[in-house]
Amino acid sequence: YAHTLEDQIAERTHEAEQRAEQAAQLSQVAQNRSDELERRALQAQTAAEIAQAANSILDLEELLQTSVNLIRERFNLYYVGLFLVEESNGGKTQYAWLRAGTGEAGRMMLDSQHHLPVDDTSMIGWSILHSQPRIAVDLDDGVSRFHNHLLPESLSEAALPLITRGEVIGALTVQSQLTRAFSAAEITILQTMSGQLANAIGNARLYQELQTKQEAAEAANRAKSIFLANMSHEIRTPLNSILGFTALMLREKGLSAAQQDNLAAIHRSGEVLLSLINSILDLSKIEAGRMALNEQIFNLDDLLASLEDLFRLRAAEKDLLLEIEACNVPKLLQGDEAKLR
């Protein structure tokens, strides 16, 4: 009986040990699932943070570096780099240039202006050329790729194209020190982030292009204002001399009535020209939003006479008859004479 009891106790003990082992395994599975869910949640949060950064950061370099640093940290990766495509040799050759990279290796490659041809000799080039992601779960299997001596511990790599508005503008490389490091779910999240980054890069480039055009327009506007000011000054100097000499000649006694009329016309035309030059300077005030009316009392007959002097010779040269009719208008008006002219 005692022997039977011992056998039963041993059997029960073995069963208990098996159940304990199963419980430990289930606990480990549950822990692994919990860790996996936590990692997925963190990666999804990373995608959301990159989307937020894409909407708030318009400086391209800052956006790219912030994104690769986030991806490396949250996905626990060995290295993350981002390449953008640029054409050279008159558009005949395309290269993918590194624009952001993590760690010391990334800094050194950025300093050396690291770039790769867009062809099948590298995973980045292949991904851009074919507009598809490329995954290498074990780099020791003879995968066709660019062997970078600055990243000797890479054992798996994924290259993901950056596509916006149907155009491939670059690619994202993520590398791990583990083989088979990227699950299907992680690749899906990384592809989502690549799409967000591509759209953000397109927006940042558009913003920079608009900024450049705006700066060029402002520079041209400043140059125009300086040119107008200089030219107005250069024209004023001889014009003031003309006005001065005609005023002196009008005081002379021996002039005929016709000569006096002609000199008076020259003098009035010169004054009108001087007023027009001052109006040219007012253009810069219009652009600056500081244009103002210079209201004063002026003689309408004098204004009409000066306009007739301006156009009389031009009309005569074309054999045209110029007539001005002013009926029932007041002699004196209050307003901006120059703008009315």
C-alpha positions in Angstrom: 0.0 0.0 0.0 2.8 2.4 0.9 4.5 1.6 -2.4 1.3 2.3 -4.3 1.0 5.6 -2.4 4.5 6.6 -3.3 3.8 5.9 -7.0 0.7 8.0 -6.8 2.5 10.8 -5.1 5.3 10.7 -7.7 2.7 10.7 -10.5 0.8 13.6 -8.9 4.1 15.5 -8.4 5.1 14.9 -12.1 1.6 16.2 -13.2 2.0 19.2 -11.0 5.4 19.9 -12.4 4.0 19.6 -16.0 1.1 22.0 -15.1 3.6 24.4 -13.6 5.7 24.2 -16.7 2.7 24.8 -18.9 1.6 27.7 -16.7 5.1 29.2 -17.1 4.9 28.8 -20.8 1.5 30.4 -21.0 2.7 33.2 -18.8 5.7 33.7 -21.1 3.4 33.7 -24.2 1.1 36.2 -22.5 4.1 38.4 -21.6 5.4 38.1 -25.2 1.9 39.1 -26.5 1.8 42.0 -24.1 5.3 43.1 -25.1 4.3 42.8 -28.8 1.1 44.9 -28.2 3.1 47.5 -26.3 5.7 47.6 -29.1 3.0 47.9 -31.8 1.3 50.7 -29.8 4.6 52.5 -29.5 5.2 52.1 -33.2 1.7 53.4 -34.0 2.4 56.3 -31.7 5.6 57.0 -33.6 3.6 57.1 -36.9 1.2 59.6 -35.3 4.1 61.8 -34.0 5.8 61.8 -37.4 2.4 62.8 -39.0 2.2 65.6 -36.4 5.8 66.7 -37.1 5.0 66.7 -40.8 2.2 69.1 -40.3 4.1 71.4 -37.9 7.7 71.4 -39.2 8.3 73.2 -42.5 12.1 73.2 -42.4 13.0 70.2 -44.5 16.3 69.2 -42.8 14.8 69.4 -39.3 11.8 67.3 -40.4 14.0 64.6 -41.9 16.4 64.3 -38.9 13.5 64.3 -36.4 11.8 61.5 -38.3 14.7 59.2 -38.6 15.7 59.7 -34.9 12.1 58.8 -33.9 12.0 55.7 -36.0 15.3 54.4 -34.8 14.4 54.9 -31.2 10.9 53.5 -31.2 11.7 50.5 -33.5 14.9 49.7 -31.6 16.9 49.7 -34.8 20.6 49.8 -35.5 20.5 52.5 -38.2 17.9 54.6 -40.1 18.7 56.8 -43.1 16.7 58.8 -45.6 17.7 59.4 -49.2 16.2 61.9 -51.7 16.6 61.7 -55.5 18.4 64.4 -57.4 19.3 64.5 -61.1 22.7 65.3 -62.5 24.5 65.4 -65.8 21.6 67.3 -67.5 19.0 64.9 -66.1 20.5 61.8 -67.6 21.7 60.3 -64.3 19.8 60.0 -61.0 21.4 59.7 -57.6 19.9 59.1 -54.2 21.6 61.5 -51.7 21.5 60.9 -48.0 19.7 63.8 -46.3 19.3 62.4 -42.8 20.9 59.6 -40.9 21.1 58.4 -37.3 24.1 58.0 -35.0 27.8 58.7 -35.7 27.7 56.7 -38.9 24.9 59.0 -40.2 26.8 62.1 -39.3 29.9 60.9 -41.1 28.0 59.9 -44.2 26.2 63.3 -44.2 29.6 65.1 -43.9 31.0 63.1 -46.9 27.8 63.7 -49.0 27.0 60.0 -49.3 25.0 59.1 -52.3 24.0 56.0 -54.3 23.1 55.5 -58.0 19.4 54.7 -58.7 20.0 51.2 -60.1 20.0 47.6 -58.9 23.4 47.7 -57.2 21.9 48.8 -53.8 18.7 48.2 -52.0 17.9 51.9 -51.9 18.5 52.3 -55.6 16.4 49.2 -56.4 13.5 50.4 -54.2 13.5 53.9 -55.9 13.9 52.4 -59.4 11.1 49.9 -59.1 8.9 51.9 -56.7 8.6 49.0 -54.3 9.8 48.1 -50.8 12.7 45.6 -50.6 13.3 43.5 -47.5 16.5 41.5 -46.8 15.9 39.3 -43.7 19.5 38.1 -43.7 22.2 40.2 -45.3 24.7 37.2 -45.1 22.7 35.4 -47.8 24.5 37.3 -50.6 21.9 40.0 -51.0 22.7 42.5 -53.7 23.3 45.7 -51.7 25.7 48.5 -50.9 28.1 47.2 -48.2 28.8 50.2 -46.0 31.9 49.8 -43.8 30.4 52.4 -41.4 27.6 49.9 -40.6 29.3 46.6 -40.0 26.7 45.1 -37.7 23.7 45.3 -40.0 22.2 41.8 -40.4 18.8 42.7 -41.9 17.6 45.7 -43.9 14.4 47.1 -45.4 14.3 49.8 -48.1 11.0 51.6 -48.5 10.2 54.1 -51.4 9.0 57.6 -50.6 6.1 58.2 -53.0 4.1 61.4 -53.2 1.6 62.4 -56.0 2.6 59.3 -57.9 6.3 60.3 -58.0 9.2 58.5 -56.2 11.2 61.2 -54.5 13.5 59.0 -52.4 13.7 56.0 -50.0 14.0 55.1 -46.3 16.4 52.5 -45.1 16.0 50.8 -41.8 18.7 48.3 -40.5 18.8 46.0 -37.6 21.6 44.0 -35.8 19.2 41.0 -35.8 18.3 38.6 -38.6 14.6 38.5 -39.6 14.1 41.7 -37.6 11.0 43.0 -39.5 7.6 41.5 -39.1 4.8 42.0 -41.6 3.0 44.4 -39.2 6.2 46.5 -38.7 6.7 46.8 -42.5 3.1 48.0 -42.8 3.7 50.7 -40.2 7.0 51.7 -41.8 5.3 51.9 -45.2 2.6 54.2 -43.6 5.3 56.4 -42.2 7.1 56.5 -45.5 4.0 57.8 -47.2 3.5 60.5 -44.5 7.2 61.5 -44.9 6.9 61.7 -48.6 3.9 64.0 -48.4 5.6 66.1 -45.7 8.7 66.4 -47.9 6.6 67.6 -50.8 4.9 70.2 -48.7 8.2 71.4 -47.2 9.7 71.7 -50.7 6.7 73.6 -51.9 7.0 76.0 -48.9 10.7 76.5 -49.5 10.0 77.2 -53.2 7.4 79.8 -52.3 9.7 81.3 -49.7 12.5 81.6 -52.4 10.1 83.2 -54.9 8.8 85.6 -52.3 12.3 86.6 -51.3 13.2 87.1 -55.0 10.1 89.2 -55.5 10.8 91.3 -52.5 14.4 91.8 -53.7 13.2 92.8 -57.2 10.7 95.2 -55.6 13.5 96.8 -53.5 15.7 97.1 -56.6 12.9 98.7 -58.5 12.2 101.2 -55.8 15.9 102.1 -55.6 16.1 102.4 -59.4 13.0 104.7 -59.5 14.5 106.8 -56.7 17.8 107.1 -58.4 16.4 107.8 -61.9 13.9 110.4 -60.5 16.9 112.2 -58.9 18.9 112.0 -62.1 16.0 113.4 -64.1 15.1 116.1 -61.6 18.5 117.7 -61.8 18.4 118.7 -65.5 14.7 119.4 -65.4 15.1 121.9 -62.6 17.7 123.6 -64.7 15.3 123.8 -67.6 12.6 125.2 -65.4 15.0 127.8 -64.0 16.2 129.0 -67.4 12.7 129.2 -68.9 11.6 131.3 -65.8 14.5 133.6 -66.4 13.8 133.9 -70.1 10.1 134.7 -69.5 11.2 137.8 -67.6 13.1 139.2 -70.6 11.5 142.3 -72.3 12.4 141.7 -75.9 10.5 138.5 -76.5 7.6 138.4 -79.0 4.2 137.2 -77.8 4.7 133.9 -79.7 8.0 133.3 -78.0 6.6 134.1 -74.6 3.7 131.6 -75.3 6.2 128.9 -76.3 8.4 129.5 -73.3 5.4 129.5 -71.0 4.3 126.2 -72.6 7.8 124.7 -72.0 7.8 125.9 -68.5 4.3 124.4 -67.8 5.3 121.1 -69.4 8.4 121.0 -67.3 6.4 121.5 -64.2 4.0 118.7 -65.3 7.0 116.4 -65.9 8.3 117.2 -62.5 5.0 116.4 -61.0 4.9 113.0 -62.9 8.4 112.2 -61.6 7.1 112.8 -58.1 4.2 110.5 -58.9 6.6 107.8 -59.9 8.1 107.9 -56.5 4.6 107.5 -55.1 4.5 104.0 -56.6 6.7 102.7 -53.8 4.4 104.3 -51.3 1.4 102.5 -52.9 3.2 99.2 -52.5 4.0 100.0 -48.9 0.4 100.9 -48.2 1.3 104.5 -47.4 -0.3 106.3 -50.3 -2.1 109.5 -49.3 -4.1 112.2 -51.0 -2.4 115.6 -51.2 -5.6 117.8 -51.1 -5.3 121.5 -51.9 -7.1 124.3 -53.8 -6.1 124.4 -57.5 -7.2 126.1 -60.6 -8.9 123.8 -63.1 -8.3 126.1 -66.1 -4.6 126.0 -65.4 -4.7 122.2 -65.2 -6.5 121.9 -68.5 -4.2 124.4 -70.2 -1.1 122.4 -69.1 -2.7 119.2 -70.5 -3.4 120.9 -73.7 0.2 122.0 -74.0 1.4 118.5 -73.4 -0.8 117.0 -76.2 -0.9 119.9 -78.7 2.4 119.1 -80.4 1.8 115.4 -80.5 -1.6 115.9 -82.0 -0.2 118.3 -84.6 2.5 115.8 -85.6 -0.3 113.3 -86.5 -2.4 116.0 -88.2 -5.1 115.7 -85.5 -7.3 118.5 -84.2 -7.2 118.7 -80.4 -10.0 120.6 -78.7 -10.8 120.9 -75.0 -14.3 121.8 -74.0 -14.9 122.9 -70.4 -18.5 123.9 -69.9 -20.1 124.9 -66.6 -17.1 123.8 -64.4 -15.8 125.7 -61.4 -12.5 127.5 -61.7 -11.2 126.4 -58.4 -11.3 122.8 -57.1 -10.1 121.1 -53.9 -8.3 117.8 -54.3 -5.1 116.1 -55.4 -4.2 117.9 -58.6 -1.3 115.5 -59.5 -3.5 112.4 -59.4 -6.3 114.1 -61.3 -3.8 115.1 -64.0 
